[in-house]
Amino acid sequence: MLTLLVIGAPRLIAGSTDTLHTTYVVNSDYVPTHVVQISAGGGLHTLLPKLTEDGRNTLGLTNGVGAGAQVQATYTYYIHKYVGITGGFGFDMYSGNMHGEFSDRVWLYDNYNKMNYWLNSDYTDFREREQLYMLTIPVGVSGRVNLTDPIQLRGTIGFGMSAIVGSHFRAEGQLTTTADYPDYNLHFDPDLPQHGFSNYYMGGYQGKIENSFPVNMFIYGDFGMHYQFNRRWGVYAGVYVQYNCFSAIRPTTDLAGRRPELVKFDSQTKQFTYAGMLNSKFVEAINPLSVGVKVAVTITFLDPIKCNCEDW
């Protein structure tokens, strides 16, 4: 008996090692794998603003791109050794900016003097940065293919719902305001601050996107490499893309069907209010787009039955 144990022990140990090495990667066709993945990534997360006719006709105004981040937790149920169903939740941050030097001219009514006038706004060294925060619920179909024993190609495509949970903009630059009263052939230069026409420094002017649409739909995909350390733990690194199918803002209009002006002026209080680009007549839609890289930790539950991994 001792002799048999001595002779058989190396084979048993080798067999155990081989089993650990060749069966933790995949399941058989009959036992699904339960995989939880926690990921973080970042890259190009831009708002893709669509300008209105007023925005397109405003020379000197330039759309910039933005960066952002994504955090996700997903669960995948592999119904087959190649295919699984994925669901989860996440948090995305998008940003964008508009900058340049441009002018705007608005026809207004002076309640104080009871006459119409042109309000001229000249922007110098202007820059506005916008940020948008979303909660996401992705659902998709996942696939995997073995390359070597612990290394797999993995990917997911699908769709999801997103909800805006926060927004913010910050504007900086020089604003010069003048006015023309054509009925009286009057021109107010920016050296008349008592009438509200002056040079203003928009240092850190902040606000929120008032007309954001609360719920949206997106399509997404990711693709990368997965390395399995043992039966339970693995790591994943890949690229992802996500596109919001519908505008994340809904244009607001007044009773006459006009979009809000970028700058509003109260002729009685002589105070200006800056609305923000995404709240104004210059932008009619945004479709947030993200492209980036991500890394993840994966946790596998329900150890798989040994399969014929050579068939992969």
QUIWONOR-V474422 format. One record per pair of residues at least 24 apart in sequence whose ideal C-beta (glycine too) atoms are under 8 Angstrom apart, sorted by sequence separation. I is the first residue (numbers start at 1). J is the second residue. D is the distance in Angstrom with one decimal. If there is no record, write none. Layout:
# QUIWONOR-V474422
i->I j->J d->D
i->I j->J d->D
This chain:
# QUIWONOR-V474422
i->43 j->67 d->6.9
i->44 j->68 d->7.9
i->45 j->69 d->7.1
i->68 j->92 d->6.7
i->69 j->93 d->5.1
i->101 j->125 d->7.0
i->102 j->126 d->7.2
i->136 j->160 d->5.5
i->137 j->161 d->4.9
i->175 j->199 d->7.4
i->176 j->200 d->7.5
i->218 j->242 d->5.5
i->219 j->243 d->5.7
i->42 j->67 d->6.8
i->43 j->68 d->7.7
i->45 j->70 d->7.5
i->68 j->93 d->4.3
i->101 j->126 d->6.5
i->136 j->161 d->7.2
i->137 j->162 d->7.7
i->174 j->199 d->6.6
i->175 j->200 d->4.4
i->218 j->243 d->6.0
i->259 j->284 d->7.6
i->42 j->68 d->6.5
i->68 j->94 d->4.9
i->100 j->126 d->6.2
i->136 j->162 d->4.7
i->174 j->200 d->7.3
i->175 j->201 d->7.7
i->218 j->244 d->4.7
i->219 j->245 d->6.5
i->42 j->69 d->4.2
i->68 j->95 d->5.5
i->99 j->126 d->6.1
i->135 j->162 d->6.9
i->136 j->163 d->7.9
i->174 j->201 d->6.0
i->175 j->202 d->5.5
i->217 j->244 d->7.3
i->218 j->245 d->6.3
i->252 j->279 d->7.5
i->41 j->69 d->7.0
i->42 j->70 d->6.7
i->66 j->94 d->6.4
i->67 j->95 d->6.1
i->98 j->126 d->7.9
i->99 j->127 d->4.2
i->134 j->162 d->4.6
i->135 j->163 d->4.9
i->173 j->201 d->7.8
i->174 j->202 d->7.3
i->216 j->244 d->5.1
i->217 j->245 d->5.0
i->40 j->69 d->7.3
i->41 j->70 d->5.0
i->66 j->95 d->3.2
i->98 j->127 d->7.5
i->99 j->128 d->7.3
i->134 j->163 d->6.5
i->173 j->202 d->5.2
i->216 j->245 d->7.3
i->217 j->246 d->6.3
i->249 j->278 d->5.8
i->40 j->70 d->7.2
i->66 j->96 d->4.3
i->97 j->127 d->6.3
i->98 j->128 d->5.2
i->134 j->164 d->5.6
i->135 j->165 d->5.4
i->172 j->202 d->5.7
i->216 j->246 d->5.5
i->39 j->70 d->7.7
i->40 j->71 d->5.1
i->65 j->96 d->6.9
i->66 j->97 d->6.3
i->97 j->128 d->6.4
i->133 j->164 d->7.0
i->134 j->165 d->6.7
i->171 j->202 d->5.1
i->172 j->203 d->5.9
i->39 j->71 d->7.2
i->40 j->72 d->7.9
i->64 j->96 d->6.6
i->65 j->97 d->7.9
i->97 j->129 d->4.6
i->132 j->164 d->6.4
i->133 j->165 d->5.3
i->172 j->204 d->6.5
i->216 j->248 d->5.6
i->39 j->72 d->4.9
i->63 j->96 d->7.4
i->64 j->97 d->4.0
i->96 j->129 d->7.5
i->97 j->130 d->6.9
i->133 j->166 d->3.9
i->172 j->205 d->7.3
i->213 j->246 d->7.4
i->251 j->284 d->5.3
i->38 j->72 d->7.5
i->39 j->73 d->7.8
i->63 j->97 d->8.0
i->64 j->98 d->6.5
i->95 j->129 d->6.6
i->96 j->130 d->5.0
i->132 j->166 d->7.6
i->133 j->167 d->7.0
i->170 j->204 d->6.2
i->171 j->205 d->4.5
i->213 j->247 d->6.5
i->249 j->283 d->7.4
i->251 j->285 d->7.7
i->37 j->72 d->7.6
i->38 j->73 d->5.2
i->39 j->74 d->7.6
i->63 j->98 d->5.8
i->64 j->99 d->6.1
i->95 j->130 d->6.5
i->132 j->167 d->5.2
i->170 j->205 d->7.0
i->171 j->206 d->7.8
i->213 j->248 d->5.5
i->37 j->73 d->7.3
i->62 j->98 d->6.8
i->95 j->131 d->4.9
i->131 j->167 d->6.9
i->170 j->206 d->5.1
i->212 j->248 d->6.2
i->213 j->249 d->6.0
i->249 j->285 d->6.6
i->36 j->73 d->7.2
i->37 j->74 d->5.0
i->61 j->98 d->6.2
i->62 j->99 d->5.7
i->94 j->131 d->7.0
i->95 j->132 d->7.4
i->130 j->167 d->7.4
i->131 j->168 d->4.7
i->169 j->206 d->6.9
i->212 j->249 d->5.4
i->213 j->250 d->4.9
i->247 j->284 d->7.8
i->249 j->286 d->5.5
i->36 j->74 d->7.4
i->37 j->75 d->7.8
i->61 j->99 d->8.0
i->62 j->100 d->4.6
i->93 j->131 d->6.7
i->94 j->132 d->4.4
i->130 j->168 d->7.2
i->131 j->169 d->7.4
i->168 j->206 d->7.0
i->169 j->207 d->5.7
i->211 j->249 d->5.2
i->212 j->250 d->7.8
i->247 j->285 d->3.7
i->248 j->286 d->5.1
i->36 j->75 d->5.4
i->37 j->76 d->7.0
i->61 j->100 d->4.9
i->93 j->132 d->7.4
i->94 j->133 d->7.9
i->130 j->169 d->4.6
i->168 j->207 d->7.8
i->169 j->208 d->7.2
i->211 j->250 d->5.6
i->247 j->286 d->6.1
i->248 j->287 d->7.1
i->35 j->75 d->7.2
i->36 j->76 d->8.0
i->60 j->100 d->4.4
i->93 j->133 d->5.5
i->94 j->134 d->7.2
i->129 j->169 d->6.7
i->168 j->208 d->6.0
i->169 j->209 d->6.7
i->209 j->249 d->6.5
i->211 j->251 d->6.7
i->247 j->287 d->6.2
i->248 j->288 d->5.8
i->34 j->75 d->7.2
i->35 j->76 d->4.5
i->60 j->101 d->4.8
i->61 j->102 d->4.7
i->92 j->133 d->7.4
i->93 j->134 d->7.8
i->128 j->169 d->5.9
i->129 j->170 d->5.3
i->167 j->208 d->5.1
i->168 j->209 d->7.7
i->211 j->252 d->4.7
i->246 j->287 d->7.4
i->34 j->76 d->7.6
i->60 j->102 d->3.7
i->91 j->133 d->7.3
i->92 j->134 d->4.6
i->128 j->170 d->7.0
i->129 j->171 d->8.0
i->166 j->208 d->7.9
i->167 j->209 d->3.8
i->210 j->252 d->7.4
i->245 j->287 d->7.4
i->33 j->76 d->7.8
i->34 j->77 d->6.1
i->35 j->78 d->7.0
i->59 j->102 d->6.3
i->60 j->103 d->7.7
i->91 j->134 d->7.2
i->128 j->171 d->4.3
i->244 j->287 d->5.2
i->33 j->77 d->7.9
i->34 j->78 d->7.8
i->58 j->102 d->5.0
i->91 j->135 d->6.0
i->92 j->136 d->5.8
i->127 j->171 d->7.2
i->128 j->172 d->7.7
i->243 j->287 d->6.8
i->244 j->288 d->4.6
i->32 j->77 d->5.7
i->33 j->78 d->4.4
i->58 j->103 d->7.9
i->90 j->135 d->7.4
i->91 j->136 d->7.1
i->126 j->171 d->7.3
i->127 j->172 d->5.4
i->167 j->212 d->5.5
i->243 j->288 d->7.8
i->244 j->289 d->7.3
i->32 j->78 d->4.7
i->58 j->104 d->6.9
i->89 j->135 d->6.9
i->90 j->136 d->4.4
i->126 j->172 d->7.5
i->127 j->173 d->6.0
i->243 j->289 d->5.1
i->32 j->79 d->5.6
i->45 j->92 d->6.9
i->47 j->94 d->5.7
i->49 j->96 d->6.4
i->89 j->136 d->6.7
i->90 j->137 d->7.9
i->125 j->172 d->7.7
i->126 j->173 d->3.6
i->242 j->289 d->7.2
i->243 j->290 d->7.9
i->32 j->80 d->7.8
i->45 j->93 d->6.5
i->46 j->94 d->6.8
i->47 j->95 d->7.3
i->48 j->96 d->7.9
i->89 j->137 d->5.4
i->90 j->138 d->6.5
i->125 j->173 d->4.8
i->126 j->174 d->7.6
i->164 j->212 d->4.8
i->241 j->289 d->7.9
i->242 j->290 d->4.6
i->35 j->84 d->7.4
i->45 j->94 d->4.5
i->46 j->95 d->7.3
i->47 j->96 d->3.7
i->49 j->98 d->7.5
i->88 j->137 d->7.4
i->89 j->138 d->7.7
i->124 j->173 d->6.3
i->125 j->174 d->5.7
i->126 j->175 d->7.9
i->164 j->213 d->7.1
i->241 j->290 d->6.9
i->45 j->95 d->6.3
i->46 j->96 d->5.5
i->87 j->137 d->7.6
i->88 j->138 d->5.8
i->123 j->173 d->5.8
i->124 j->174 d->4.1
i->164 j->214 d->5.9
i->240 j->290 d->7.3
i->241 j->291 d->5.0
i->27 j->78 d->6.2
i->29 j->80 d->6.4
i->33 j->84 d->7.4
i->37 j->88 d->7.9
i->87 j->138 d->7.1
i->123 j->174 d->7.2
i->124 j->175 d->7.9
i->163 j->214 d->6.0
i->240 j->291 d->7.4
i->29 j->81 d->6.1
i->32 j->84 d->7.5
i->86 j->138 d->7.2
i->87 j->139 d->5.0
i->123 j->175 d->6.0
i->124 j->176 d->7.1
i->163 j->215 d->5.4
i->164 j->216 d->7.6
i->239 j->291 d->7.6
i->240 j->292 d->6.0
i->28 j->81 d->6.9
i->86 j->139 d->7.0
i->87 j->140 d->7.8
i->122 j->175 d->7.3
i->162 j->215 d->7.3
i->163 j->216 d->7.7
i->239 j->292 d->7.1
i->240 j->293 d->7.6
i->27 j->81 d->5.4
i->86 j->140 d->4.8
i->121 j->175 d->6.3
i->122 j->176 d->4.4
i->161 j->215 d->6.4
i->162 j->216 d->4.8
i->239 j->293 d->5.4
i->240 j->294 d->5.7
i->26 j->81 d->5.0
i->85 j->140 d->7.9
i->86 j->141 d->7.1
i->121 j->176 d->7.4
i->122 j->177 d->7.8
i->161 j->216 d->7.3
i->162 j->217 d->7.3
i->238 j->293 d->7.2
i->239 j->294 d->7.6
i->85 j->141 d->6.5
i->86 j->142 d->4.7
i->121 j->177 d->5.6
i->122 j->178 d->7.7
i->161 j->217 d->6.0
i->162 j->218 d->5.6
i->237 j->293 d->7.4
i->238 j->294 d->6.3
i->84 j->141 d->7.5
i->85 j->142 d->7.3
i->120 j->177 d->6.8
i->160 j->217 d->7.2
i->161 j->218 d->7.8
i->237 j->294 d->7.4
i->83 j->141 d->6.8
i->84 j->142 d->4.3
i->119 j->177 d->6.7
i->120 j->178 d->4.6
i->159 j->217 d->6.5
i->160 j->218 d->5.5
i->237 j->295 d->5.0
i->83 j->142 d->7.1
i->84 j->143 d->7.6
i->120 j->179 d->6.7
i->159 j->218 d->6.7
i->236 j->295 d->6.9
i->237 j->296 d->7.6
i->83 j->143 d->5.7
i->84 j->144 d->7.6
i->119 j->179 d->5.7
i->120 j->180 d->6.9
i->159 j->219 d->5.0
i->160 j->220 d->6.5
i->235 j->295 d->7.0
i->236 j->296 d->4.2
i->82 j->143 d->5.9
i->118 j->179 d->6.5
i->158 j->219 d->7.4
i->159 j->220 d->7.2
i->235 j->296 d->6.9
i->236 j->297 d->7.8
i->82 j->144 d->6.4
i->117 j->179 d->5.1
i->118 j->180 d->4.3
i->157 j->219 d->8.0
i->158 j->220 d->6.2
i->235 j->297 d->6.1
i->236 j->298 d->5.7
i->66 j->129 d->7.7
i->81 j->144 d->7.8
i->82 j->145 d->6.9
i->117 j->180 d->6.3
i->118 j->181 d->8.0
i->157 j->220 d->7.3
i->158 j->221 d->7.6
i->234 j->297 d->7.6
i->235 j->298 d->6.9
i->66 j->130 d->7.7
i->72 j->136 d->7.6
i->74 j->138 d->6.9
i->78 j->142 d->7.6
i->117 j->181 d->4.6
i->118 j->182 d->7.2
i->156 j->220 d->7.9
i->157 j->221 d->4.3
i->233 j->297 d->7.2
i->234 j->298 d->4.2
i->66 j->131 d->7.9
i->116 j->181 d->7.7
i->117 j->182 d->7.6
i->156 j->221 d->6.6
i->233 j->298 d->7.2
i->72 j->138 d->7.2
i->76 j->142 d->5.1
i->78 j->144 d->7.6
i->115 j->181 d->6.1
i->116 j->182 d->7.7
i->155 j->221 d->7.1
i->156 j->222 d->5.5
i->210 j->276 d->7.9
i->233 j->299 d->6.5
i->234 j->300 d->6.9
i->116 j->183 d->7.0
i->155 j->222 d->6.5
i->207 j->274 d->7.3
i->209 j->276 d->6.8
i->211 j->278 d->7.5
i->232 j->299 d->6.3
i->233 j->300 d->7.7
i->113 j->181 d->8.0
i->115 j->183 d->5.8
i->155 j->223 d->4.1
i->207 j->275 d->7.7
i->208 j->276 d->8.0
i->211 j->279 d->5.8
i->232 j->300 d->5.8
i->115 j->184 d->7.3
i->154 j->223 d->7.5
i->155 j->224 d->7.3
i->196 j->265 d->6.2
i->205 j->274 d->5.3
i->207 j->276 d->5.1
i->209 j->278 d->5.0
i->210 j->279 d->5.2
i->231 j->300 d->6.7
i->86 j->156 d->5.4
i->92 j->162 d->7.3
i->153 j->223 d->7.6
i->154 j->224 d->6.2
i->209 j->279 d->6.3
i->218 j->288 d->8.0
i->224 j->294 d->7.8
i->228 j->298 d->8.0
i->110 j->181 d->7.8
i->153 j->224 d->7.8
i->154 j->225 d->7.4
i->196 j->267 d->7.1
i->86 j->158 d->6.8
i->153 j->225 d->6.5
i->154 j->226 d->4.8
i->200 j->272 d->6.9
i->202 j->274 d->6.7
i->207 j->279 d->7.7
i->222 j->294 d->7.1
i->226 j->298 d->6.8
i->228 j->300 d->7.6
i->231 j->303 d->5.4
i->152 j->225 d->7.2
i->153 j->226 d->7.7
i->151 j->225 d->6.5
i->152 j->226 d->4.6
i->196 j->270 d->3.6
i->151 j->226 d->7.1
i->152 j->227 d->8.0
i->195 j->270 d->6.7
i->196 j->271 d->7.3
i->126 j->202 d->7.7
i->151 j->227 d->5.6
i->152 j->228 d->7.4
i->194 j->270 d->7.4
i->196 j->272 d->7.1
i->132 j->209 d->7.1
i->150 j->227 d->5.7
i->151 j->228 d->7.9
i->193 j->270 d->8.0
i->147 j->225 d->8.0
i->150 j->228 d->4.8
i->130 j->209 d->7.0
i->150 j->229 d->7.5
i->76 j->156 d->7.9
i->132 j->212 d->7.5
i->140 j->220 d->7.2
i->140 j->221 d->7.9
i->134 j->216 d->7.9
i->136 j->218 d->7.1
i->138 j->220 d->6.0
i->144 j->226 d->7.2
i->154 j->236 d->6.6
i->162 j->244 d->6.5
i->47 j->130 d->6.4
i->155 j->238 d->7.7
i->154 j->238 d->7.4
i->164 j->248 d->6.4
i->47 j->132 d->6.6
i->177 j->263 d->7.6
i->175 j->263 d->7.3
i->177 j->265 d->7.4
i->177 j->272 d->7.1
i->175 j->272 d->7.7
i->171 j->274 d->6.2
i->171 j->276 d->7.1
i->169 j->276 d->4.7
i->169 j->277 d->7.2
i->169 j->278 d->6.8
i->132 j->248 d->6.7
i->26 j->144 d->7.8
i->26 j->146 d->6.5
i->25 j->146 d->6.5
i->25 j->149 d->6.0
i->25 j->150 d->6.1
i->22 j->149 d->6.0
i->25 j->152 d->7.0
i->21 j->149 d->6.2
i->21 j->150 d->7.9
i->121 j->262 d->7.2
i->121 j->263 d->5.2
i->119 j->263 d->7.6
i->119 j->265 d->5.9
i->130 j->276 d->7.7
i->130 j->277 d->7.1
i->128 j->276 d->7.0
i->130 j->278 d->5.9
i->128 j->277 d->5.3
i->92 j->242 d->7.4
i->113 j->267 d->7.2
i->132 j->286 d->7.9
i->134 j->288 d->7.4
i->106 j->261 d->5.3
i->112 j->267 d->4.6
i->111 j->267 d->5.5
i->112 j->268 d->5.2
i->132 j->288 d->6.5
i->104 j->261 d->7.8
i->106 j->263 d->7.7
i->108 j->265 d->6.9
i->110 j->267 d->4.6
i->111 j->268 d->6.1
i->104 j->262 d->6.1
i->104 j->263 d->7.2
i->108 j->267 d->7.8
i->149 j->309 d->6.9
i->146 j->309 d->6.6
i->146 j->312 d->3.8
i->145 j->312 d->6.6
i->70 j->240 d->7.2
i->70 j->242 d->7.7
i->98 j->277 d->5.2
i->96 j->286 d->7.6
i->94 j->288 d->4.6
i->92 j->288 d->7.7
i->94 j->290 d->6.9
i->39 j->236 d->7.1
i->50 j->247 d->7.6
i->92 j->290 d->6.6
i->37 j->236 d->6.5
i->41 j->240 d->6.3
i->47 j->248 d->7.7
i->25 j->228 d->5.2
i->24 j->228 d->6.0
i->54 j->259 d->7.6
i->24 j->230 d->6.2
i->24 j->231 d->4.1
i->52 j->259 d->6.7
i->20 j->230 d->7.5
i->20 j->231 d->7.2
i->70 j->290 d->6.5
i->61 j->282 d->7.2
i->68 j->290 d->6.4
i->70 j->292 d->6.7
i->72 j->294 d->7.9
i->58 j->282 d->6.6
i->70 j->294 d->6.7
i->55 j->281 d->7.5
i->81 j->307 d->6.6
i->54 j->281 d->4.9
i->55 j->282 d->3.7
i->49 j->277 d->7.6
i->54 j->282 d->5.8
i->55 j->283 d->6.1
i->49 j->278 d->7.2
i->52 j->281 d->6.0
i->55 j->284 d->7.9
i->52 j->282 d->6.1
i->47 j->278 d->7.9
i->51 j->282 d->6.2
i->52 j->283 d->6.6
i->81 j->312 d->7.7
i->51 j->283 d->6.1
i->52 j->284 d->4.6
i->50 j->283 d->6.9
i->51 j->284 d->7.2
i->49 j->283 d->4.9
i->50 j->284 d->5.7
i->50 j->285 d->4.2
i->49 j->285 d->7.4
i->50 j->286 d->7.0
i->49 j->286 d->5.0
i->50 j->287 d->7.4
i->48 j->286 d->6.1
i->47 j->286 d->4.4
i->48 j->287 d->4.7
i->47 j->287 d->7.8
i->48 j->288 d->6.8
i->47 j->288 d->5.5
i->48 j->289 d->5.2
i->46 j->288 d->7.2
i->45 j->288 d->7.2
i->46 j->289 d->5.7
i->45 j->289 d->7.7
i->46 j->290 d->7.8
i->44 j->289 d->7.5
i->45 j->290 d->4.4
i->44 j->290 d->6.7
i->43 j->290 d->6.7
i->44 j->291 d->4.8
i->45 j->292 d->7.1
i->43 j->291 d->5.5
i->44 j->292 d->6.4
i->43 j->292 d->2.3
i->42 j->292 d->5.2
i->43 j->293 d->6.0
i->41 j->292 d->5.0
i->42 j->293 d->7.4
i->41 j->293 d->5.6
i->42 j->294 d->7.7
i->41 j->294 d->2.6
i->40 j->294 d->6.3
i->41 j->295 d->6.9
i->39 j->294 d->4.9
i->40 j->295 d->6.6
i->39 j->295 d->6.7
i->40 j->296 d->7.5
i->39 j->296 d->3.5
i->38 j->296 d->6.1
i->39 j->297 d->7.9
i->37 j->296 d->4.9
i->38 j->297 d->5.3
i->37 j->297 d->7.3
i->37 j->298 d->4.8
i->38 j->299 d->8.0
i->36 j->298 d->7.0
i->37 j->299 d->7.8
i->35 j->298 d->5.6
i->36 j->299 d->4.6
i->35 j->299 d->7.1
i->35 j->300 d->5.4
i->36 j->301 d->7.4
i->34 j->300 d->7.0
i->35 j->301 d->7.7
i->33 j->300 d->5.9
i->34 j->301 d->4.1
i->33 j->301 d->7.8
i->34 j->302 d->5.2
i->33 j->302 d->6.7
i->32 j->302 d->7.5
i->31 j->302 d->7.0
i->33 j->304 d->6.0
i->31 j->304 d->5.7
i->31 j->305 d->4.9
i->30 j->305 d->7.1
i->24 j->300 d->7.6
i->28 j->304 d->6.5
i->27 j->304 d->3.8
i->28 j->305 d->4.6
i->26 j->304 d->6.4
i->27 j->305 d->6.9
i->28 j->306 d->7.2
i->29 j->307 d->7.5
i->24 j->303 d->7.2
i->28 j->307 d->4.1
i->23 j->303 d->8.0
i->24 j->304 d->7.0
i->27 j->307 d->6.5
i->23 j->304 d->5.9
i->26 j->307 d->5.7
i->23 j->305 d->7.4
i->23 j->306 d->4.4
i->26 j->309 d->6.1
i->22 j->306 d->7.4
i->23 j->307 d->6.7
i->25 j->309 d->6.7
i->23 j->309 d->7.5
i->26 j->312 d->6.9
i->19 j->306 d->6.4
i->22 j->309 d->5.3
